[in-house]
């Protein structure tokens, strides 16, 4: 069999399989954006660590507050 034909067939097969993978998003759990402001003594708290601990087995979401005490992160449903 011609070597070029075999290689072409293998490359085409791999491309078709890669296109059928579906990306895995079907099993992905929904996430939700969370924003807020951390204050201390009535003023913004810069550099504070904010941690959300969702249900067991879910990754912990963390963020740091900016100079205005604001944070933004994405977490799983509680």
Protein Blocks (a to p, Z undefined) as FASTA:
>chain_A
ZZklmmmmmmmmmmmmmmmnnnommmpccdddddddddeehiacehiacdddddehiacd
dddddfkopacdddddZZ
